[in-house]
Amino acid sequence: MTAGLAGLGGGVLITGSTAAAADWLTALGPGSMLLQAVVTLASTAFFTWLIGARILGLTRRHLRYATGQAAQRGLAFGLLAGALTAGLALLISVMVGQAGWVSDAGTLGDYLTQSLKTVAVLAPAALAEELLFRGVPLVLLAGAFGRGSAVVAISLLFALAHVTNPNATPLGLGNIALAGIFLGLTFYAPGGIWTAFGAHLGWNSLLACLDTPVSGVPFEIPMLDYTAGNPAWLTGGTFGPEGGLAATLALTVAIVATARWAEKEPL
């Protein structure tokens, strides 16, 4: 609620009216997505401090906020794990299905510039979602019911948060729940929250920079024009790779691998 009101307020300042702000925010353009991501990140960080640290007394160790080299290694490993998982989903879609790319207008410089802008939009959104879902709620549920139950419960909430995304399907939401389990396990891997953030950003960034929709949200990338092809149940169709069985297989592999990597003890 707080993030929504703040985002609407920022939209009004940019567009000049409440109606125009509402239209601008729902259009899911780069500017509106960045504003909503930054506002959500700021509000989530504030409530993490207020509720987690001030009221509940949770420490950096409880929340798995690694620092120094541990954070850097976690971020790097997370980025690699997320990108490899997304790459595997795309590879299956291309090799088994009819997904592929054709050339589009633009130069290499255009591609690199737009890709950097896209990652800049995706980064605060990924971190905000990690703080929101793999932050205080996961830590509290894990303390009450155990890590496994907590990871699954938060993953279901994570999927429900995407139910209004464009072109959402039951299989797509199921895959987002699987992605939530994958991210929950990376949270308990060395590096903690930064590993989870890296995995989230690595997945989203690779898909977006290859011109595929991310959870139903399209991205315009120069030089490349992605076509999901058929069958949609495999490739994900207009929802993007997350909507297909290829992502189910890739995420299952990632979950099995990450479960072996996750720590048995907290930071």
Secondary structure, 3 states (H helix, E strand, C coil): CHHHHHHHHHHHHHHCCHHHHHHHHHCCCHHHHHHHHHHHHHHHHHHHHHHHHHHCCCCCCCCCECCHHHHHHHHHHHHHHHHHHHHHHHHHHHHCCCCEEEECCCCHHHHHHHHHHHHHHHHHHHHHHHHHHCCHHHHHHHHHHCHHHHHHHHHHHHHHCCCCCCCCCHHHHHHHHHHHHHHHHHHCCCCEHHHHHHHHHHHHHHHHHCCCCECCECCCCCCEEEECCCCHHHHCHHHCHHHCHHHHHHHHHHHHHHHHHCCCCCC
